[in-house]
Amino acid sequence: MTFRSGNPAVDRYIVEDYESVRGMSSRFAATICAHVIRRQSSLGIEGHFAEIGTFEGRFFIAMALGLARGEKALGIDTFDWPDAGLIDRFHAHCARLGLPEDGTVTIKSAARDLTDGDIRGALGGPVRFWHIDGDHTPDSLTADLDLAVQSLHAKGVLCLDDMLHPGYPLLVAALQAWLARHPEMHVLAVIDREDIVAAAKVMICREDAVDLYGQDLVDAFPAHHWKLGSDWGDYFAVVLTPQPRLAEV
Ligand SMILES: C[S@@+](CC[C@H](N)C(=O)[O-])C[C@H]1O[C@@H](n2cnc3c(N)ncnc32)[C@H](O)[C@@H]1O
């Protein structure tokens, strides 16, 4: 692979064990997000990881392996699809792949039934990295964003899955409407898809935190930087893609 997060435990998991946990996030996206978590640690940004839509834990485990001692990983899922055995498979993968039991928290619920109090009660502090990958309707995405932003560390990152996916075109419209109500939040980067299942993610953060991450992503993944950038109207976000190229003119 031409990409590494720089965290040996995470990179080993992504190379050796990622495929043994069923899931939908790409190796490429997991590597970049793990790099962001490593970057946060190097900047002294402390907090937890939380995910809506944990499924068997493929992406969750990659992020959890990147956390510092004392930080927790929270998995939220209805855990009822495709069958009731999902939560047991999730816990088995976490144990097999070395996540500490006292660092892993699970909430079996639809995210829209949770409050910020539930999140803070489960974790005891702010979330430095949120991954939103649950119900892919515009209303649920909006509700998930509303929930997640309340516990987000001031310098934290919200990562949204399946943005710009052909199957869910309305999600990006919901994101744009949400961003219009939250002008303090900016799109930091677009992580392009590997394929139709391992689809694109968008990372957002407060505008005043963008400089903590943007150039660092370009410097860390130069072979994957698509130099034209992502046009969000009055600013550009970083684009990272597995195989960057420009049309020949
Ligand atoms: C695409 S899978 C997640 C894949 C996983 N994040 C990964 O990267 O491998 C979507 C998950 O969202 C869960 N889900 C769907 N609606 C939900 C909701 N309203 N609240 C929480 N989880 C939900 C499903 O049960 C399913 O496990």
The ligand as a Tripos MOL2 file, in Angstrom:
@<TRIPOS>MOLECULE
LIG
   27    29     1     0     0
SMALL
NO_CHARGES

@<TRIPOS>ATOM
      1 C1        -22.8360    0.7670    6.5800 C.3       1 LIG1
      2 S1        -22.9980   -0.0370    8.0960 S.3       1 LIG1
      3 C2        -21.6420    0.6500    8.9640 C.3       1 LIG1
      4 C3        -20.3020    0.1550    8.5180 C.3       1 LIG1
      5 C4        -19.1590    0.4410    9.4450 C.3       1 LIG1
      6 N1        -19.1480    1.7900    9.9770 N.3       1 LIG1
      7 C5        -17.8520    0.1890    8.7210 C.2       1 LIG1
      8 O1        -17.1580    1.1550    8.4000 O.co2     1 LIG1
      9 O2        -17.5470   -0.9640    8.4620 O.co2     1 LIG1
     10 C6        -24.3360    0.8600    8.7820 C.3       1 LIG1
     11 C7        -24.6820    0.4820   10.2240 C.3       1 LIG1
     12 O3        -25.5680    1.5010   10.7150 O.3       1 LIG1
     13 C8        -26.4890    0.9020   11.5810 C.3       1 LIG1
     14 N2        -27.6490    1.7970   11.6960 N.ar      1 LIG1
     15 C9        -28.6320    1.9960   10.8010 C.ar      1 LIG1
     16 N3        -29.5040    2.9140   11.2580 N.ar      1 LIG1
     17 C10       -29.0410    3.3120   12.4600 C.ar      1 LIG1
     18 C11       -29.4900    4.2440   13.4360 C.ar      1 LIG1
     19 N4        -30.6080    4.9480   13.2530 N.pl3     1 LIG1
     20 N5        -28.7550    4.4180   14.5520 N.ar      1 LIG1
     21 C12       -27.6190    3.7060   14.7560 C.ar      1 LIG1
     22 N6        -27.1480    2.8000   13.8740 N.ar      1 LIG1
     23 C13       -27.8460    2.6130   12.7400 C.ar      1 LIG1
     24 C14       -26.7880   -0.4500   10.9490 C.3       1 LIG1
     25 O4        -27.2810   -1.3470   11.9150 O.3       1 LIG1
     26 C15       -25.4270   -0.8410   10.3840 C.3       1 LIG1
     27 O5        -24.7230   -1.6640   11.2790 O.3       1 LIG1
@<TRIPOS>BOND
     1     1     2 1
     2     2     3 1
     3     2    10 1
     4     3     4 1
     5     4     5 1
     6     5     6 1
     7     5     7 1
     8     7     8 2
     9     7     9 1
    10    10    11 1
    11    11    12 1
    12    11    26 1
    13    12    13 1
    14    13    14 1
    15    13    24 1
    16    14    15 ar
    17    14    23 ar
    18    15    16 ar
    19    16    17 ar
    20    17    18 ar
    21    17    23 ar
    22    18    19 1
    23    18    20 ar
    24    20    21 ar
    25    21    22 ar
    26    22    23 ar
    27    24    25 1
    28    24    26 1
    29    26    27 1
@<TRIPOS>SUBSTRUCTURE
     1 LIG1         1 GROUP 0 **** ****
